[in-house]
Amino acid sequence: VFNLLRDFDTNRIEYWLQSIASRAGTAPVVLVGTHVDECSKEDAQAYLDKLRATYGSRFKNISAYAAVST
């Protein structure tokens, strides 16, 4: 879970994905961005698309990308 408004730096997400991969390699992962109600749908979708492009091929256990309001 990450804040769509504050967590534009993906280093934290990378850290957690690496941690999950090393400890529970095949566990399903859902990346959830919060505060979607405070940003435009286009910005939220662009950020989720960036995550999908960056991590989708490296971390096959990511099963979903979602954005929710607070």
N, C-alpha and C positions, 0 to 999 in steps of 0.2 A: 504494500500500500504506500502510495506516495502522493504528495500534494502537487497537482498540476500547475499551480501558480508559483510555487517556490522551487521545485525540484527539476529545473531545466538542465542542471548538470547531472548527467547519467552515471557519475562515479558511484553514488550510493546504490543505485539499482544494479550496476555491474558487480559491486561487492557482494550483494545479497545473492545474486544469481550464481556467482562463483562459489559462495559458501554452500548453497543448496546443492550445486553440482558435485562438490567434493564430499559432502556428507550424505546426501540422499539423491544420487544422480538421476534416478528415473522418476522421482516424485513429481506429480503434476504441479505446475506453477500457474497462478493467475495473477497478472499484473493489474492492479487497480489504482487508477488515478482519482483522487478526490477533488472536490471544489469545482466540479465541472459547471455548476450553476453560477460561478463567478467569472467564467471566461467564455469566449465564443465557442460555439460548436466546432467551427472550422479550426480554431487553435487547438482545441482538445483532440480533434481527429488527426491533425497534423502531428501532434506530439506522439500519439499512439502509433501512427504510421512510422514515425522515426524509430520508435522502440522496436516495432515489428521488423523493420529493415535492418536495424543494428543487431538485434539479438535472435531473431527468428531462426536463422540458419545455424547459429552457434549453440543455442540452448533449445534442443528439440522437445524438451519437456514443458515448454510454455504452451499451455492449452488455451489460454484466452487473454485478451487485452480488453479492459473495461474502464469506463469513466462513470463516476457517480457523483451526486451532489453531496453536500455536507450534511 
